[in-house]
Structures are given as C-alpha cells and as structure tokens.
Amino acid sequence: RIDCKEGKSKIVYLQELNSEELQVEMAKLYDDIKKHYDNTSCNNPNDWLGITLLTEESVEAIALKKGDTNFNYKVSTYNQAIVRKLRSEGKEIEFDTLDKIVVKCENNKAIAEFE
C-alpha cells in the first residue's frame, strides 16, 4: 500500500505491517481479487491460466486472464500475506499446489477447477 509520511508518499511493504494491518490489507486484497475475478468475462478458455489462491485452510483454483499482470500481482501478494500470517501464528504451512487447474467458460464467466 502507499501511505503519506511527512508530506511524501511512501510504499509500505507486507513485511512492514503488524498483524492487525496485515489482516486489513488481506481483506481488501481478497475482496479486490474476488470482484475482479467475478467481473471479468470469459469467452475463450484458451485466454486463461489456472492459478492457486491460498486461504488459511486450503487452496482455491481461480483463473487468470493471460496478460493480466495487475491481477496476477494481487493474487501473488495475497498468497504471500497468507503465508506470512500463518507463520506469525506458528501454524504449519502445507499447501498442495501441484494439481493441474482446468479453466472453462460458463455463462460468460471463467471457472477454474483442480483436475
């Protein structure tokens, strides 16, 4: 995120956030990811890649439109935040992210599923 400090903008990185700030940023990111994913139309599944979105308990399969670097960055940042949060809570981190993800278009929406 970007903050103002002494009249100047400053980039604040995940590792600089305390646990409460991290939780707030994670909630914002998750909402942004879900809204973007739900509002991007899908006409051709070949235009999409399957990627994983980590949650506190498991992984979700979601679709990434090829070339959408902003969305990819948000998912990557969110995944890093989840790992940081779980580590700070002393939880074991074991996510199986090796399964292939298949993307299809249904009702103009991208649907990603683990194969």
N, C-alpha and C positions, 0 to 999 in steps of 0.2 A: 504494500500500500504506500501511498505518498502522504506525508504529513508536512506541516509547516513548523519550522523551528527558527525563532529569531528572524522572522520575515522571509525565510528562504525555504524552498521546498526540499524535502529530504526523503529519500527512498528508505522505507523500513522493511527489512527482510524478515522472513518467518523466524529465523533463529534468534531475532532480537525481541520477539514478542513473549510476554509472560503467558501463562496458561489461560487466563481469562481472555486476554486479547486474541490469542490463537483460536480459542473457541468461537469468538465473534467473527473473526475473519473466515474460519472454516464454514460457518453457517452461511455467510454471504456468498462464498465461492460455490458451495453446494447448490444454493438457490440459483445462482447465475448459470451453473452447468446444466441443471435440470430445465430451466426456462429456455436456454439456447437449444438444448437437445430436443425439447418438445416442440419448439417453434421453427425448426429447420426442416423444410420439405425434402422428401426423398422420391426421386423418380427412377433412379437407376442405382441398384445396389453396388455396381462396379465403381461408383464415385465415392464409396465409403470404405473405411477401415474399421475393424473391430478392435477396441481397446478396453482396458480394465479400469474401473473406478473402485478404489478401495473404500471400504466402510469400516467402522470399528469392529465389526464381527466377521465380515467376509469380503467378497469382491462382487461387483456388478459388471456385466457386459454392457458396454454402450458403444455407439457408433460415432466415428469421427469423419466428417466430410474431408476428403483429400484436399490438402492445401489450406485448411482452416487452422493456421498456426496459433491464432489467439485462443481458440477453444482447446487445442492441444496443450497450450501453456497453462490454462486454467486447470485442466484435469491433472497435469503433472504437478502443479503447485499444490492442489488439493491432496493428491496422493502423498506428497512429501509431508504435508501438515498432519495427515492421519498417522503416518509412521512416527513423526516427532511426538505427537500427543500420546500415542500408545507407549512409546519408550519412556516418556517422562512419568507415566503412570506405572512403570515397571511391568507392563504386560508383554507376554511373548508375542512375537510377530511372525506368523507363518501364513502366508497367502499363497495359494496355488494359482499362479497366473500364467501357466504354460498351456492351458487348454486353448484350442483354436476357437475363435469367435467368428460366427457367420452373421452377415448382415443381409437383411432383406427389406424391401419396401412394402409396407401395407398401409392402405388408406393414406397415402402420401407422407407417411412417417417412416423413419429408419428404425428398424427393430434389430437389436443385436442379441444374440444368444450364444451361450457356450455350446460347442458341438459335442 
